[in-house]
Each structure stands twice: as C-alpha cells, then as structure tokens.
C-alpha cells in the first residue's frame, strides 16, 4: 500500500471512529441524563391555556369553596374523565372547570399557581391563552376586574419565582362582547400595558367563518395586533391556509395537519411561520392515532420552526417536561435539537427585541452550565 492510499485509509478509519463516537455520545445523551437535562433546561412555551393549567387539587378546592357541583369528587375521578371520545367531551370538561371560578380572588390564585408550576419546570417565559369572554360569562365578573386579578397573580409569581408571561385572549364564535368590541378590548389592554400581546382564534372561525369575520381580522391587522389561530388540528390544512391568507397569522397553534399538504409545508418552512405543537393534546384528542404516528419529526426535518407547548396540561395529564420526554423517547431529538426547540420559543415569542435578546443569552449560558454539570 503506497503512502497516499495509507493516508486515505487512515482518514477513513478516523472518520468512522468519529461517527461511532458521536453515536455513542448521543446514546449517552438519550439516557436518563438527557431527560434530566431536558427537565432542568430553561424553556419558553407559547401554547398553553390558563384554565387548562389549573391543578386538579385546586379545581376540587375551588368547587367546594364556591358550592359548585362537579362530576368528580377527587383527583382520580377527575383524571378518569380526561379520556376523551370526542372534542365536545373535552370542551364540556373545560367549561365545567371554568364554572368553578366565581370570585376575583380565584383568578388571582390560578394565575399565581400557573407561575409556580412554571418555575418547577424551568419555564421562564410563556404566552398564555385565556378565554376572557367565556370566563366573564360564567363568572359574572367584568373583564376589567378579571384582567386586573390575573395580572396581580402574574406579578406575584414573577416576584417570587422569577418567571414571566404575556396573554393571548381568544376570540370564539360565541363571544360575549361581539367580535368588534372584543378587538377593542384587546387593543386597549395591549396599549395600557396589561400584558396582552395577541388575539387567539378558534379553528372554526378560520375554517368556516372567514368571510363573516374578515372585517374583524382586518381591524386587528390594522391595529398591528398579532393574530394566532388554532389551526391544522381537526380541520386539516385548509384552516392553516386560511389563517395565513385571511389573518396574516403570526404563528399557528397546532398546525400538525399541515403535513397533509406538502406545498403548505414548503411555504411554512420558507416563511418560518412557527407551529406551536402540543403532542399529548394531539394524541389524546385523536388528531393523531398515537405518539409514534405524530408528524412532529417530519415537520422538524422539513425545516419548520417548531415550538413545544402543553395546551391544557391538567386536562391531558401531561406537562411541558413530559412533552420534552416525548421528543427524546418517541422522536429521537438530540440535545442540540432540544435546545433549539427551547430557543424557538423565544424567537417566535412576541417579546420586545431587547428583552428577547437578553433571555436568549440567559438561556444559552444556562445550557452551557447544565451541559458541564450533567454530562
């Protein structure tokens, strides 16, 4: 063997050993240490509902305090109800939970407890959906008082736990205020520094009611109020396409059924429109058959900007850390990809640029520290 061939052979051996070394390292990362890292790493979450985050113990306590009869008496019975045969069954339980909230103090409590749970999972920033109209209707409390009390709970959580979040109030077809007035409320809340950053939309509106609500979408767009629809969940790719065209959507909550339209997938990747995906929600509501068949890995590999949320963690018996566990176990996300998912939550978040850049640097510094300590 001449020297050139020998050098070529040695180079091949070195490359092969390097690949095996990387695979070995990744296998090590895929063990208990990688799960530990995912739980401890700082995270940003952009798809979570405040009402669906109320702890079961708190739901039961509030129901007892406010003399509200519920179809469950303890946490075990509550969890048993969280096996859904239809989306309507889920919505019914969601509204039953809201019916437990009767006083301004209740709303302060649930906001504060949300922040406490974020701190336990190292969620430093989130954007939280709140059904303002539904809560006003079921509690009988005016929207100004509700906003004041959830913000009081938010401020207390920020002081005690160092976590923060902003609000997304969602517009539904049965809105108490009327759609135009609702947009006015959101603009007022944003412009007076109440933490409101966007308007959410139900998937029904961007599937079947686009023409009827286009003037409402246009009003929000003219006011530079971002719109973040639920889409690409039950109604398929058409709701995502409508969201991009009619609403100029800043992000999409869910969006997983975009995978059914490759032209749409390419557009989402090219424009880097974020999808805020909640894997357990999609599985437990039957959007996908099981965890293995969820398209998140294919969407990620296609170059889409993906963030991870928990949707309604109490109603799906999950949390953000468990969603990251699924990324590791079911979709083989690497440590670099887990960090990218977390940073995507900041990149796609509706934060002022300076605040966003400071958080990104904080996250990256913590990633370095944790890697040294865990691995």
C-alpha positions in Angstrom: 0.0 0.0 0.0 1.5 3.3 -1.1 1.6 6.3 1.2 -1.4 8.0 -0.5 -3.6 5.0 -0.1 -2.4 4.5 3.5 -3.3 8.1 4.4 -6.7 7.7 2.7 -7.3 4.5 4.7 -6.3 6.1 8.0 -8.5 9.1 7.2 -11.4 6.7 6.6 -10.8 5.0 10.0 -10.7 8.3 11.8 -14.0 9.5 10.3 -15.6 6.1 11.1 -14.4 6.3 14.7 -15.6 9.9 14.9 -19.1 8.8 13.8 -19.2 6.0 16.3 -18.0 8.4 19.0 -20.8 10.8 18.1 -23.3 8.0 18.1 -22.0 6.8 21.5 -22.3 10.3 22.9 -25.8 10.7 21.6 -26.7 7.3 23.1 -25.4 8.6 26.4 -27.4 11.7 26.0 -30.5 9.7 25.2 -30.4 8.1 28.6 -31.5 9.3 32.0 -29.1 12.2 31.7 -30.8 13.6 28.7 -34.2 13.5 30.3 -32.7 15.2 33.4 -31.1 17.9 31.1 -34.4 18.5 29.3 -36.2 19.0 32.6 -33.6 21.4 34.0 -33.0 23.4 30.9 -34.7 26.8 30.6 -37.8 26.8 28.4 -40.2 29.1 26.6 -43.7 28.0 26.0 -46.1 29.6 23.5 -49.2 27.4 23.6 -50.8 26.8 26.9 -54.3 27.7 28.3 -54.6 29.2 31.8 -57.8 27.4 32.6 -56.5 24.1 31.3 -53.5 24.5 33.6 -55.4 24.7 36.9 -54.2 21.8 39.1 -56.9 19.1 39.8 -56.5 19.7 43.5 -57.2 23.4 43.0 -60.2 22.7 40.8 -61.7 20.5 43.6 -60.9 23.1 46.3 -62.5 25.9 44.3 -65.6 23.8 43.5 -66.0 23.0 47.2 -65.5 26.7 48.3 -67.9 28.0 45.7 -70.5 25.2 46.1 -70.2 24.1 42.5 -71.2 20.5 41.8 -68.7 18.7 39.7 -68.8 15.3 38.0 -65.8 14.2 40.1 -65.0 14.2 43.8 -61.3 13.5 43.8 -58.2 13.7 41.5 -58.5 10.1 40.4 -62.1 10.6 39.2 -61.0 13.8 37.5 -58.2 12.0 35.6 -60.6 9.3 34.6 -62.7 11.9 32.9 -59.7 13.0 30.9 -60.1 10.1 28.5 -62.0 11.7 25.6 -64.1 10.1 23.0 -64.7 13.4 21.3 -63.6 17.0 21.2 -67.0 18.1 22.6 -66.4 16.0 25.7 -63.2 17.9 26.2 -64.9 21.2 25.8 -67.6 20.3 28.3 -65.0 19.5 30.9 -63.1 22.7 30.1 -66.2 24.8 30.7 -67.0 22.8 33.9 -63.6 23.8 35.2 -64.3 27.5 34.4 -67.6 27.2 36.2 -65.6 26.7 39.5 -64.2 30.2 39.2 -66.6 32.6 41.0 -64.6 35.4 42.6 -61.8 37.8 41.6 -59.5 36.0 44.2 -60.0 32.7 42.3 -58.5 34.2 39.2 -55.5 35.7 41.1 -55.0 32.2 42.6 -54.9 30.3 39.3 -52.6 32.8 37.7 -50.2 32.7 40.7 -50.3 28.9 40.7 -49.6 28.8 37.0 -46.4 30.7 37.6 -45.4 28.4 40.4 -45.8 25.4 38.2 -43.7 27.1 35.5 -40.9 27.5 38.0 -41.0 23.8 38.8 -40.5 23.0 35.1 -38.0 25.8 34.4 -40.4 27.6 32.1 -39.0 31.2 32.2 -41.3 32.7 29.6 -44.7 31.8 28.2 -47.6 33.2 26.3 -50.8 32.1 27.9 -54.2 31.8 26.2 -57.1 33.0 28.3 -60.8 32.7 27.4 -61.8 36.2 28.5 -65.3 36.1 27.2 -66.2 32.7 28.5 -64.8 33.5 31.9 -66.8 36.8 32.1 -70.0 34.9 31.1 -69.7 32.0 33.5 -68.3 34.0 36.5 -70.4 37.2 36.1 -67.2 39.3 36.7 -66.5 42.2 34.4 -63.5 41.9 32.1 -61.6 44.8 33.7 -61.7 43.0 37.1 -60.7 39.7 35.6 -57.7 41.2 33.9 -56.6 43.1 37.0 -56.7 40.0 39.1 -54.9 37.6 36.7 -52.3 40.3 36.4 -52.0 40.6 40.1 -51.3 36.8 40.3 -48.9 37.1 37.4 -46.9 39.9 39.2 -46.8 37.9 42.4 -45.5 34.9 40.6 -42.9 36.9 38.8 -41.6 38.4 42.1 -41.5 35.0 43.9 -40.4 32.7 41.1 -38.7 34.8 38.5 -41.0 33.6 35.7 -43.0 35.8 33.4 -45.6 35.5 30.7 -47.9 37.5 28.5 -51.5 37.0 27.5 -53.4 35.9 24.4 -57.1 36.4 24.6 -59.0 34.1 22.2 -61.9 35.1 20.0 -64.6 32.4 19.7 -67.8 32.2 17.7 -70.0 32.8 20.8 -68.1 35.8 22.1 -69.9 37.7 24.8 -68.9 41.2 23.7 -69.3 40.8 20.0 -66.2 40.5 17.8 -65.6 44.2 17.0 -65.9 45.2 20.7 -63.6 42.3 21.6 -60.9 43.6 19.4 -61.3 47.0 21.0 -60.8 45.4 24.4 -57.7 43.7 23.3 -56.2 46.8 21.8 -57.0 48.7 25.0 -55.4 46.0 27.1 -52.3 46.0 25.0 -51.9 49.8 24.8 -52.3 50.2 28.6 -49.6 47.7 29.4 -51.7 44.8 30.7 -49.5 42.1 29.1 -51.8 41.4 26.1 -49.7 40.5 23.1 -52.1 38.8 20.6 -55.6 37.7 19.7 -56.2 34.0 19.5 -58.8 32.4 17.2 -60.8 29.2 17.4 -60.2 26.8 14.4 -63.9 27.1 13.5 -63.5 30.8 12.6 -60.6 30.2 10.2 -62.3 27.2 8.6 -66.0 28.0 8.1 -66.4 31.7 9.1 -63.6 33.5 7.2 -65.8 35.7 5.1 -68.1 36.5 8.0 -65.1 37.6 10.3 -62.8 39.1 7.7 -63.6 42.6 8.8 -62.7 41.6 12.4 -59.4 40.2 11.3 -58.7 43.3 9.2 -59.4 45.5 12.3 -56.8 43.6 14.3 -54.3 43.7 11.5 -54.8 47.5 11.0 -54.1 47.9 14.8 -51.0 45.8 14.5 -52.5 43.3 16.8 -50.9 39.9 16.1 -53.4 37.0 15.4 -52.5 33.5 16.5 -55.2 31.0 15.3 -55.8 27.4 16.4 -55.5 25.7 13.0 -54.3 22.5 11.4 -55.8 20.4 14.2 -59.2 19.0 13.5 -59.9 20.8 10.2 -56.8 19.9 8.3 -54.5 22.1 6.1 -57.3 24.4 4.9 -57.5 26.1 8.3 -53.8 26.9 8.2 -54.0 28.2 4.6 -56.9 30.4 5.6 -55.0 31.6 8.7 -52.1 32.7 6.6 -54.2 34.4 3.9 -57.1 36.0 5.9 -55.4 36.6 9.3 -51.8 37.2 8.3 -51.2 34.8 11.2 -48.0 35.4 13.3 -47.9 31.8 14.5 -50.2 28.8 14.3 -51.3 26.9 17.4 -51.1 23.2 16.5 -50.7 23.2 12.7 -49.8 19.5 12.7 -52.1 18.5 9.9 -50.1 20.8 7.6 -48.2 17.6 6.9 -51.1 16.6 4.6 -50.2 19.3 2.1 -46.6 19.4 1.0 -47.0 22.7 -0.7 -48.1 24.2 2.6 -45.2 22.6 4.4 -42.8 24.2 2.0 -44.4 27.6 2.4 -44.3 27.3 6.3 -40.7 26.3 6.1 -39.7 29.1 3.7 -41.5 31.8 5.7 -40.6 30.2 9.0 -44.1 30.5 10.3 -43.9 29.0 13.8 -46.1 26.0 14.7 -46.8 25.8 18.5 -47.2 22.0 18.8 -48.7 20.1 21.8 -48.0 16.4 21.2 -50.1 14.9 24.0 -53.1 17.0 23.2 -53.0 15.8 19.6 -52.8 12.2 20.7 -55.4 12.4 23.4 -58.0 14.3 21.3 -57.5 11.8 18.4 -55.9 14.3 16.0 -53.3 11.5 15.5 -53.6 7.9 16.4 -50.7 7.6 18.8 -47.3 9.2 19.7 -45.4 7.2 17.1 -47.6 8.4 14.3 -47.3 12.1 15.3 -45.8 14.1 12.4 -43.6 16.4 14.5 -40.3 14.7 13.5 -41.2 15.0 9.8 -42.2 18.7 10.2 -39.0 19.4 12.1 -36.9 17.6 9.4 -38.7 19.6 6.7 -37.2 22.8 8.3 -40.3 24.2 10.0 -39.9 26.4 13.1 -41.4 24.3 15.9 -42.1 25.2 19.5 -43.5 22.9 22.2 -46.4 23.5 24.5 -48.7 21.6 26.7 -52.0 23.1 25.6 -54.2 22.1 28.6 -51.8 20.2 30.8 -54.3 19.2 33.6 -56.8 18.0 31.1 -54.3 15.9 29.2 -52.4 14.6 32.3 -49.2 16.0 31.0 -46.8 18.9 31.4 -44.1 20.6 29.3 -41.3 18.5 30.8 -43.2 15.4 29.8 -43.7 16.8 26.3 -39.9 17.1 26.1 -39.7 13.5 27.3 -41.7 12.5 24.2 -39.3 14.5 22.0 -36.5 12.3 23.3 -38.2 8.9 23.5 -40.5 9.0 20.5 -38.8 11.3 18.1 -35.1 10.9 19.0 -34.4 14.6 19.4 -30.8 15.3 20.2 -29.5 17.7 22.9 -28.8 20.3 20.2 -32.4 20.0 18.9 -33.9 20.2 22.4 -32.0 23.5 22.9 -33.2 24.7 19.5 -36.8 23.9 20.4 -36.5 26.0 23.6 -34.8 28.9 21.8 -37.5 28.7 19.1 -40.0 29.6 21.9 -38.1 32.8 22.4 -37.6 33.5 18.7 -41.3 33.1 17.9 -42.5 34.9 21.1 -44.0 38.3 21.0 -41.4 40.0 23.2 -39.6 43.4 22.8 -36.3 42.8 20.9 -34.1 43.8 23.8 -35.9 41.6 26.3 -35.9 38.7 23.9 -32.1 39.0 23.2 -31.4 39.1 27.0 -33.4 36.0 27.5 -31.7 34.2 24.6 -28.3 34.9 26.1 -29.6 33.8 29.5 -30.8 30.5 28.0 -27.6 29.9 26.1 -25.5 30.5 29.2 -27.6 28.1 31.2 -27.3 25.5 28.5 -23.5 25.6 28.8 -23.7 25.4 32.6 -26.0 22.5 32.6 -24.0 20.6 30.0 -20.9 20.8 32.2 -22.8 19.8 35.3 -24.8 16.9 33.8 -22.6 15.4 31.2 
